[in-house]
Amino acid sequence: MIQRKIILILADGLGDRPSRTLGGQTPLQAASTPNLDALSRSSSLGLLYPVAPGVTPGSDTAHLSIFGYDPYTYYKGRGPFEALGAGIDLLPGDVAFRGNFATVDERMVVVDRRAGRSLKEARELVEYLNDNLRVDGVRVLLKHGSEHRFALVLRGKGLSPDVTDTDPHAVGLSVNLSQPKSHSEEAARTAAVVNEVTKQSYALLERHPVNAERHGRGEPKANIILLRGAGSLAEIPSFSSKYGLKGFGVSGTAMIRGFCRLIGMEAPIVEGATGDSNTDVAAKAREAIKALETHDFVYVHFKATDAAGHDRNHELKVRMIEKLDAMVGMIVNNVSGEEVICVSGDHSTPADLGEHSADPVPLLIHAPDCFAEGLRFNEQTCVHGVMGRLRGQELMPVLLNQANRIKKFGE
């Protein structure tokens, strides 16, 4: 029996809803996607609920589920994913957060949660905070991820991830005070540390020359940090022990690289792969094709579709789907043709909504002997696909079966 290799391509926030802005179409329907169209015509289609019907997943919980890990068991907060992906080696007892540089006014009301999103000075500001944030008995470590994002780790004795976010998750609201989510002394101490770090970040950043320059150019200041997703390392089975596959991840975002590292997959930084609309898809395609020579399973993540959805920018989401299509073409046209190729999304981010939703995402599975649908790849056609409706944790067994790698159940 020939065992096939597997290529999984997920476009972050790919799914959408019909929009008046696009004449009643979704961005996937409106986009010009010749490569996906060609692949789709010889593929099986369906819909994927990343976690379950009616559940609106984050990218973190969606990835756990799609890779076959029950998020209700293994999800311990997003912070560790971000920290691992940024290159921080976490220790037992560390508390990790996902962070944004943001813009607040003098009343501590959030004006822009992402400080304009494109923050070329982010690395400089991260190093400045690393050199100047001081809390007794706790080491504060920051590492830049991409754009306005960074990871923050608190290291010391007596800390707990059981604390709430300082990020209010909406413009026009005040920065939250972190609160303990349990009655433990460790949670109370950690919340106090988080609040002190937040207070110091505003005092340090508000007067930094970078922000004076940004203000002078009419750009939003990056004058505070917002923290969310506190967590610590979880004990989780490795991808290789779970599936007997040697896995490799290609992503321009720290969180996804961190997820790959968490489950024991290689996920190096790819030069030019940024996670934003300028990401170098050719570099990502080359890395994936090269990895396929030595690995059984190659995962390729594409982020920019999600960012466009969050920004409610329908036209940009269409263009990013077209960029995704170019990357898919580069990969498909440079592999043997004997692989199992799956294209889907980790969740839906409808551009009318500007947030994640519980809508299923379109699913495409291609193999030399699959049932070909002969249809375009979009939300409407996938409703009628032979794959039906799958939940996230069902995807890996389906891919393993198509790759002739599934184990028999019973005699």
N, C-alpha and C positions, 0 to 999 in steps of 0.2 A: 504494500500500500504506500503510495507517494504522500508524504507529509508536506503540506504546503506552508510557506511562511505567510505571516499576516501583517498587513499595513492598516492601521487605524488612523483616520484623519478626522479630527473633531474641530468644527468651527464654533468658537465660543459665541453663545447667544444667537445662533443661526436662525432658529425658528421665529416666525412672525405671524402677524394677522393681516388680512386684506385691509388696505388703507386708501382713503379717498385721495391722499397725497399722490399715490401711485395709480390712480384710476381704478381702484378696487383690487389691485394686485398686492401680493407680498413682495418684499425686495428680491426674494429668490425667483419669483415668477418674472419680475421686471428686468432682472439682470440678463446680460448676454453671457451664456455659459456653454460654449461649444464643447469643452472638454468633459464637463459633467454630463452634458446631454449625451455625448457619445458613450460614456461609461454607463450611464443610466439605462440606455437602450438594451444593453447586454447584462443587466443586473436585476436582482430581486429587490423590491422596494417594500417599505412599511413605515410605521411610526414608532418612535421610541419615547417612552415616558422615563426620563433619566432616573428618577427614584420610584414614583408611583403616580397614578392618576390623582389629580387634585393636590399634589405636593409641588410647591414652588422651590426648586433647589438653588443653592448657591453653587458656584463652580466647584467648590471643595467637596461638598456632599455628593454632587453629581458625579464627579470623577471617581470617588470611592465606589459608588454604586455601579457605574459603567464598567469599572475594572473588576467588579465582582465582590467588593467588600461592603458588608452591610453598614451603611453610615450611622445607623442607630446604635451600633456596637462600637465602631472604630473612630467615629468623629469626636475629636477632643479639642476642637477650635481650629480656626484657620491660621492663627499666628505661627504655629510650627511649620506649616507648609511654606509660608512666606520666608521664614528665617532660614530654613534648610536650602530653599531655592536661591536665596541671596548669598549663600556661602557661609553661614554661621553654623558651626558644629555645636548642636545643642547638647547640654549635659542634663542628667537627671536633676530635677528641681528647678530648672530654668522655666521662666514664664515668658512666652513669646507672643507678640502682637503684630498684626498687620497695621501699617500706619499710612496716613496721607499728610503731605504738606497741604495746608488750607489757608484760607483768608478769612479773618474775622475783623469786625469793627471794634471800637473802643469799649463797647458793652459786652464783648465776647459773643456776639451773634454771628453765626456763620454766613458769610457773603458768597463764598465759593469753596465747596468741599475739596476741590482739586487744584486750587491756586492756578487756574488757567489750564490745567492738565499738562501742557508742554512746559516743563520746568528744567531748562538746560543747566540751571545752577544747583540742581538737587544734590549732586555729589558734594559740592562745596559746602552746602548747608548741613549735610549729614556729618561731614568731618568736623565742622564747627561745633555741632551739638555733641559729638563724641568727645571733643576736647574740653567742653565746658559744662555739661550736665553733671551735677554732683548730688548724690543722695547718700547719707550715712549708712554704711553697712550693705549697700547694694551697688553692683556695677551695672551701668546702663550702656548697652551696645546697640548701635544702629548700623544698618547696611542698606545702601540704596538698591532698589529693585529695578523699576523702569518708570519713566515719566515722573509723576508726583509721588510715587509709591516707595515705601521703604519697609524694612522689618526692624522691630525693636525687641530686644531681649533684656529682661531683668534677671540678674544672676546674684544669688546670695542665699543665706539661710532663712527659713521660715516664710517662704513665699507660696502663693496659691494662685491658680488660674481662675478661681471662682470670683471673678470681679466683672462688673459691667463696663460697657464701652464708654469712652468720652465722646465719640463721634455720634452726633444726633441723627445722622443719616438723611438730613434734609437741610436745604438752605432756609434761612430765616429763623432758625432755632438757635438757642444758646448752646454753647459747648457744655456737655454733660459733666457732672462730677461723677467719677467712678464710685460705685457702691459695692460692698461685699455681697455676694450671692449666697453665702452661708454664714453661720454664726462663729466660724473659727477665727482665732486670733490671726492666723496666717492670711486669711482673706481680708480682714480689716486692715492689716499692715500693708498688704499689697495695694489695696484701693488707695490708701494714703500716699504710697509711693507714686502711683500713677498720677494722682492729682498734683503732687509736687513736681513731677517731671513735666506735666502739662503747663503748670504755672511758669516754671523756669523757661520752657520752650518759647512761650510768648515774650517774656522779658528779653531773651537773647535774640530772637529772630526779628522782633519789631524794630530794633535799632541796628540791625545788620546792614552794612553798605549795599548788599545785593538788593535788599528791599527798597532802599532809597532809590536805587537805579531803576528797579522795576516800576515803582510809583511814578518816577519821572517819565518813563516811556508809556505810561498809561496801562501798564500790566498789573494784574492783581498781585498783592504782596503774598509771599509764602511766610506768614507771620505766626503760625502756630502748627502744632502737630495734633492730629486726631487719631486715636487708637481704638482698635476693635479686634474682636476674634481672639481673646486671650486663650492660650492653651499650652499644654505641655506634651512631651512626646508620648505617643501611644505605642503599646506593644502590638505589632501587626505582622501577620505572615508575609514573607517575601513573595513577590510575583513569581519568581522562579520555582519556589517550593510549592506554590499553589497550583501552577499550571505546567511546570516542566519546560518553560520557555525562557530563553535569554532575551530580555527586553531592553529597549533603547528609546529614549524620549527626545523629541526635538521641539523646543518652545522658546519663545522670546520673553516669557514672563516668569518671574521668580516663583510665584505660587505654584505653577505647574511643574517647574523643575524640582521644587521642593517636594511636591507630591510624588514625583517619580523617585526621588532619592529616598523618601519614606518607605516605599515598597521595594527598594533595592534595585531599581532600574538606573542605568547610566543616563545622565541628562546634562551634558556639558553646555556651557555657554557657547552659542553659535554667533560669531561676529556678524553683525548686520541684522540679526533677528531681534527686533526691539519690542514686539508686542503691540505697536501702534500702527497707524496707517502707512508709515514709511518703512515698515519691516521688509527685509530683503527675502522675498519668497524663493528666489533662485538659490540663495545660500541654504535655506531650510531644505529645499528639495534635494540639493547635492548631499547634504548631511544625511538625509533619510536614505537616499540611494546607496551611499557608502556604507551606512550602518547595516543595511540589509545583507551585505556580503558576509557578515559575521554574527548576525543576530536572527532569531526566529520571529521576533515581534518588534515592529517599529511603530511608534506612536508619534504623530505630527499634530501639533496644536496650533490653531490660528486664532488670534485674539481680536483683531480689529473689527470684526463684525459686531462683537458685543459692545465695544466702546461707542460705535456709531449708533447702536440701538439706545444706549443709555443717554446719548446726546440728542436723541429724537431727530436724528439727521437721516432721513430716508434715502436721500440721494447718495450720501456717503456710504450707507450700508449697501446699497446697490453696487457701488464701485468696489467696495471691499469684497463682496461676493465674487465680482469679476476678477479681482486679484487672487482670491482663493482658487477660482477656476483655473487661472494660469498656473498656479502651484500644482494643482492636481494633474494638469496636463504634463508638466515637467516630470512628475513622478511616474505616472502611468506609461509615458512614452520611453522611459529609460529603465524599466524593469523587465523581467523575463516574460510576464504574462501568465505565469503559473501561480501567482500569489492570490491570496484572498485579500481583497481591498474593500474596506468599509469606510463610508463617508457619512457623517451625521453631525449633530451638535451636542453640546453638553447641557444646554437648556435653551429656552426661548427668551429673547429680549425684544418684544415688539416695540418698534420705533414710535408708534403712537403713545405707548405707555411709558417708555423711558425706564422701565424696570424689568426684572425677571418676571416670568409668569409660569403658570403650571401647564401651559400648552405643550403638547408633545412636539418633538422635533422630527423632521423627515429623516429616513434611514435608507441607505443604499448598501447592498452587499453584493460584490462581484466575485465570481470565481469561474474557472473554465467550464464547469458543469452546473452552473446555477440555473434557476428558472428565469429566463429573460422576460422582462415586462414590456420592453419597447416603448417606454414613456420617458418624458422629461422628469428631472429630479426637482420636486417642489412639494409644498405642503398639501396641495390639492390632489396631485397624482398619487402621492404616497399613501393616501387614505385607502386606495383600492389595491395596494400591493399584496403580493402573495405572503410576505412576512407577517402581515397583520400588525398587531400592536404588542410590542415587547416592553417589559420593564428593564431598567438599567442592569440589574443583576442577572438578567437572562441573556444579555448580549454576548458575553465571553463564551459561554457554552455553545451558542449558535455559531460563533466564529470558529471555535475549535472543531465543531462538527464539520463545517465547510472545509476546514484545513485537514480533515482526516486525522485529527488528534484527540478526539473525544474518547473517553473510557466507557466501556459497556457497563450498563447498570443491570446487575443480576447475571444469570447464566444463560 
